[in-house]
Amino acid sequence: MSSLRERAFLNRLDELRGTMPARPHDARAIAALAANPGCARRAVMDAAGVDKDRTARHVGFPAPFGQSQFAITRGNVFESLVKENGCAELLRLLRELLGLSVAQVGYRDVESVGSHLRHSHTRALIDRAAREDDGTAVFYDHPLFSLEIAGHTSYLEPDVVAFQIGGRFHIVEIKSFGMIDGQAEPDKVAAAARQAAVYVLALRTLMAELGHDPERVSHDVVLVCPENFANRPTAALVDVRKQLSVLRRQLTRMTRVEYLLEGLPDDLTFDLAPGEDGVPTRSADELTQALLQVPARYAPDCLSTCDMCMFCRHEARACGSTDLLGRQIRDQLGGVSGMHEALGLAEGTREVAEGQEEIARLLRLADRLREESLR
């Protein structure tokens, strides 16, 4: 992308966001976006840095999830405990988990150089560690990675640690949910694995850009959680190869954001127009109409991953979309996008269009099986 075209692209994103400060991508957002690559609404809003939580609340459809202030405070306290004294507690865990005989370890806080230098400093530190490869163990706290998402470069600011020893790198993910008798809630572990896979991919991308073997970044992520009901940390290895494979495949399917912008009205904006007190002054109805200008692709999975989920579900219900049935059924129905259309084909009350013959046959078969099971 040329410099002039890139500047126009960035200006357009600023116009879409309006006067609100940009919300940077994080690993959770990228993992959720990659899980639903066909959703143009989320892709555009994330690229523009729109605060989806405030937007959803303003139009009357707040998301049914989110961390309480107590949970956020507890997470910060636990992370500080794990990282204090140059990550001494974390080193103890890694000695036991990875079978290391390391007596001490170096510690580099990348955040200490300032926000404007963190990305370049991260690159320099990782490059030096990969080139020297002298067996020295080092923790890199608050590194800043970058990853291209649909043609737009996103900078990841993880509260994670990259651990390097003997030229081999590991991502350490620190979470505050408990690990009881060596087991944690599967849903929470799966979410942590998806987020960690984003960091692994970003670090492997960086290694490749620097001319090093990306496979030197381990696919085994170190997950650190409180043990049982105490605040004492414990650790386990989580293999994220499956999540990495899905993430790569979904990212390659995503339409470039610049192409999505070409089909939008020039005056479209998601600006909340906050007043001096920070309260949005733009009418909810006007903002709703702006959101509806960008097509969404709702799926039930969005209810646990996207701040706009309730708004998009309401939209899908209003138009009777097959998106409500889930991705698998929606994909099997092919070009049949409405449930009324699907029911008409199943019951034989709707004329079969060209190319719908096989889908109509399967729907009629499913309808007969349903009636037989009811009898």
C-alpha positions, 0 to 999 in steps of 0.5 A: 500500500502506497503512503498516500493510500495508507494515509487515506485508509487510516484517515477513513478509519479515524472517521469511522471511530470519530472522537473516541480514543482508539481501542487497540486489538488484543489477543482475545479480539483477534481470536474472536475475529478469526473465529468468525472471519465472514463478519464485516461489521466486526472486522471494520469496527475492530480495525477502526478501534471502535469501543464495541462495548460502549457502542452496544450499551448505547444502542440498548444491547449490552453484552451478557459477559464481562469481568467485574472490577473485583475480578480485574483487581484479583487478576492484577494482584495475581499477575504481580505475584507471579512476576515479582522479584524478576519473575522468581516465582515463575522461574520456580514453576518453569524449573519444575514444569520443563525440567530445567536446571537453571539457577537464575534467569535474566529479566527484561521489562520491555515496557521500561523503554516507553510505549513508542519504542516497545515494538522496535525494542522487542524486535531487537531483544528477540533478534539478539537472543535468537542470534546469540543462542548461548543457553542464557535464560531470559524473561521478556516482560510486556513485549509488543508484537504486531500481526496483520489482520485483513490487511491492517497491522494490529499491535498486541500489548499482552500482559504475558512473558516470553521465556527464552532458553537455549534459543527456544521461546515459550509464551507464558499466559497468566490467568487468575481462574483457579486450577483445582486438583490440576484441572481448570474449567475447560471453557476458560482453558480453551479461551486462554489457548486461543488467545495464547495461539495469537501470541505464538503466531505473532512471535513466530511471524516476528522470528520469520521476519528476522530470518530465524526459524519460526519453529523455535517458538514452542507450540506448548504454552505455559499456563499459570493459574492459582492453585486450588483455592489459594493464591499460590501459582501453579503451571501447566503446559497447553498444546495450541497447535490446533488453535494455531492451525484454525487461526492461520486458516481463518486469517487467510479467509478474511477480506481485507478491510480496505476492500470492505470500506470501499462499499460503505457510504462516505459519511458513515461513522460510528462516533458516539459524540461524547459530551464534556461529561463523557456521555454520548450525545448521538441518538441511539436510533442514528447509531443503530442505522449506521451499524446496520450499514455494515453487514454482520454474520451472527453465530451463537458463538458470538454470545461469548466472544463479541460485545455486539452479539446481542445487537446482531442476534436481534437483527438476525431474529428480526429478519429470520436469518439462518445465522441463528441456527449456527455456522454448521447448519448455515453453511449446509444450507448454502444460499438459503439465508432465511428460515422462512425460505428453508421451511418453504423448501422443506414443506414443498410450498416454495418454488425451488430456484436454480441451484437449490435442488440438492438443498431442497431434497435434503430439507424435505428428507429432514422434514419427513424424518422429523414427522416420523420421529414425532409420530 
